[in-house]
Amino acid sequence: MIRINQLKLDISHTEADLSAKICKTLRIREDALLSYTIKKESLDARKKPKLYRIYTVDVLVKNEQGLKKKLRNASSVQFDRKEIVYRPAVTGTKELSHRPVIVGTGPAGLFCGYQLASMGYRPILLERGKKVEDRVKDVADFWQTGILNPQSNVQFGEGGAGTFSDGKLNTLVHDKFGRHTRVLELFVKYGAPKEILYQNKPHIGTDILIEVVRGIRNAILEMGGEIRFSSQMTDLIIQSETSKISGIKVFNHTTQEQELIPTDLLVLAIGHSARDTFATLQQKGLPMEAKSFAVGVRVEHPQEMINRDQYGEDYEQLYHGQLPAAAYKLTCNLESERGVYTFCMCPGGYVVNASSESNRLAVNGMSYHDRAGKNANSAVIVTVTPNDFAENAKNKENEEVAEKSEGNVLAGMDFQRRLEEAAYQEGQGKIPVQLFEDFCQNRPSKGPGSFEPQMKGAYHWGNVRNIFPDFLSEALEEGIKAFAMKLPGYAGGDTVLSGVESRTSSPIRIIRDESLQSTIGGIYPCGEGAGYAGGITSAAMDGLKVAEEIAKNYRFFDISK
Ligand code: FAD
């Protein structure tokens, strides 16, 4: 197979234009081109107002070997490409005495469960929240009334934290084993559009994501897996002689009953927001460490302004209806040596109240597949390290908190909680919002400027700056001003800030060794909450990786015996 990189075509090109371009690049006639597959498509706006689509394609031709010599100097053409095929094997020989248990049905748990079920392991999946159809209703109620269900919300429930998201599926994880393609193919199999297989920045939106989650659930059930909702793991049973897991306690929020599930294999795919579960794991002596993460604000601008910045002033006239809502990614390093960067940008999206604990408030972003919302939103965040957690407590002259923070693996989680409490208070229970001009002046806002916030959940105009210790609010202000050098208008006085963006990644890592297990045997920390992924796709890939490792070591438990 031949790969051609960097094929550049006009925005409105046809399929015939693409195959003609392939033939021209390979210097072949049209009848020598057997087939081609698009592997990557991206938009090039570097020479705006002239925009291009750039393709990478894999091509089959009649006489590949004959072409090799002719094109030996063509730098964009590679010969003898081999497709990476995802093909994990069930080679394990160790006996299991019970079915594997997976805690959490976010992307990590669902994809781990899917893979194990497809290899015959009949896993039991436990989810503290509800199935996605019921969860959608609880989340809509919360946004309408402000009354939070602590078990069924934007963070908890089938599909995990990313269900009410923009559904961005890109990842920076380098993939040698075909897991990335496998994840995207499963998304397509269960309802996502096939373009995600090659788009540079694939996105499906909340609406399609919900359908995909439902499809994967049904497939797991059909393959012999079991999924129990409203079922929260509350304790671990560890055999002290062997230091191995032998079972877990599970509380059913519907029946209010506790149950003991015996298992010798436990996948912890609990996400980054299960703070009570992290505390239980700490009590049980599971090795964990505090890790850096990032916190900040959501920033909103009119999507129209971002489109003009990215595509050029006349984009509507030149490319009417042919371009997606524009995205951006910005970073800067401040003199203080802190990095400020944008994260989880949602073109044509909404800021959402993404809280999961009473009297604490966290925000995030989501969009639907069409990304047709009026505003663009993105997190603007600053990295915080374990040193900052203790330092911040000291700044607040709270020696007791400072002492507890030092060396405490859960200190990052406590830091998030303090910010979320401050956000809840500032917004009087609603999302606190502020104009950037007022943020800089450290005064509360009284109402919107030239455009309205687009939010899921009620909001309240106030002083978002009050949420943060000085080092963070100063870094955010500087960062946003620096971003305006790249995107004009970014630091406009009417820019809307809301807070607090605190659930960007896990504040904790559950340590695992090369066999992907904790030192407590049979426990597999997995996905974002355990600190091994960042985002939907990488969490799903980690789920596959853990399933492969299990299949490499264990023979599946024959349930009929
Ligand atoms: P999670 O998805 O958090 O899943 C963990 C699951 O475990 C949860 O369902 C939880 O209820 C369950 N659980 C926890 N503890 C227990 C317990 N004790 N017992 C039983 N069940 C338990 N990422 C992207 O790549 N693209 C995006 O566009 C994007 N947008 C986002 C928008 C929002 C609003 C949010 C909140 C996140 C977004 N993310 C996005 C991040 C993404 O959602 C996460 O990276 C991803 O979901 C992590 O997957 P996970 O399976 O590791 O954990």
Residues whose N, C-alpha, C, O or C-beta is under 5 A from the ligand:
A	BS01	FAD	V103 G104 T105 G106 P107 A108 G109 L126 E127 R128 G129 V154 Q155 F156 G157 E158 G159 G160 A161 G162 F164 S165 D166 G167 K168 N170 S231 Q232 M233 A269 I270 G271 H272 A274 T277 A354 N364 G365 C526 G527 E528 G529 G534 G535 I536 T537 A539
